[in-house]
């Protein structure tokens, strides 16, 4: 029986490369000279430190540009609130969401049942959703449905079996 898995993952190497490129560009740009701005990455958590909220927003734009150039989706990024840090600096913690939560999995299953073709079934398996059907065309219709829906998650389709 044909099937595929819906997952939400991020390429960690591309994420690291995007952050490194943003750091390099930030060290060379004139508008960041003397601001003591930095970007630190720890796995899926990125910390932006700078002197003001305006500079933090500029760093955010810079990071978003690098993410898009590297093919990373901006849907799975949780931009935290600005926090006051030591020495009159501002800090923002950015979290990259990976995996499909149980609430989002329920939402995906409900969407497939309501708007998907007949004969398509889906079930949650950990942090992914397995979709099965007798026809390949129905599975491709479900893929198109998932791409067009706004679930605020970067979705990938893996393990397509015929």
N, C-alpha and C positions, 0 to 999 in steps of 0.2 A: 504494500500500500504506500503510495507516494506521501512524503512528509518533509517538513523542514522545521528548523528551530528559529524562534525570534529571540535575539539576545540584545543586550545593551552593554557594549564594552568600549574601551578606548585603547588605542595603540600607545602603550606607555613610552616607547622609544620616541615616537613622534611628539608626544607631550613634552618629554625632556628636551628634545631638539627645539621645539617652539619656545620653551622657557629660556633655553640658552641663547637663542637668537635674540629674544627680547632683551635679555640682560646685556648682550654685546651692543645692541643698537642703543640702549639706554646709556651705556657708558660713553658712547661717542656723540650723542646729541647735545647740542648747546643748551637747550632748555632744561636739561637735567643736571647741568654742571653745578656743583656746589649744593645740591639739594639732599645729598646723602640718601638717595633713593636706592632701594634694593628689591630684588625678587628672590625668594627662597622657596625651593621645592622639597617636600618630603613625601615621597610616594604620590598620593592623589590629593595632597593639600599644598596649596601655594600661598605664601604669605607675602603681601606687598607692604613695604615700609617706605614712607616718604614724609616730607615736611608739612603737606597740606592735603585736604580732600581734592583740590583741583589737580594737584600733581598725581594723586592716586587714580583719579579718573583718566588722566593722560596715560598712565601706565596700563590701565585697563584696556583702553583703546589699542595701545601698542600690542598687548597680549592677544586681544581678539584678532588683530590683523595677522599675527603669527600663527594662531590656531587655524584660521581660515586657509592661509597659504599652505599649511601642512595637512589640510584635509580633515581636521578635527571639528566635530560638530559643537556649536555653541549651546545646543539645547541641554546638554548634561552638565552645565557649569552653574554652580550655586555661588553667586557673588555675595559674600557676607557683608555685614554692616561695618561702617567705619568705626574704629575704636581709638581712643586716645592712648598713646604709648608713652614711654619715658622720654624725657628730653624734648618736649614740644613736637613730637612726631605723631603721625597717624598710621594706623595699621589696618589692613583689610585681609581677612582670611578667605581664600577661594577654595571651594571643595569641588572636585570632579566626581560626579555620580556614576557609579558602575553597577550593573546588574538591574534587574527588574524587581521592584518591590512587590509584595503580595497585593497591595492596593492597585498598582498599575497593571499587574497580571490579571486581576479581576476585571479591570476596565478593558483590557485588550480582549479577554475572552468574551465579555459582553458585547463589545463592538463587532467581533467576528460573528457571533450568533445573530445579532440584529441586522447587520448590513452585508455580511458575507454570503456567498452562494450556498445553496442547500447542499447537504451532504458533507460539509466541512466541519470537522470537530477540532477543538483545541483543549489542551490541558496544561496546567502549570507544573513544571518540573524544576524545583529549586528556584534559581533566579533566571529561568528562561521559560518560554512557552512553546510547546510542541504542537504543530498544526498538521492534521492529516486529512486526506481526501482520496477518493477513488480516481479523480481526474487531475492531471497536472495543470490544466487551464484554470481550475478552481483555485489551486494553490497560488498561481500567478495573480489571480484576481485579488486574493487576500493580501499578497505582497503589495499590490498597487493601493489597496485600501489602507494598509498600514502606513505607506509612504505619504498618502494624502491626508491622513488624520493628524491632528495636532495633539500629541500625547506628552509633549515637553520632555521627551527622552530621545536620545540618538539610538535608532534601532538598526540592527544588522540582521541579515538572514543567513543562516549557516546550515550545514548538514543536509542539503537538499538531496533527497533520495527518491529514486523512481520506482 
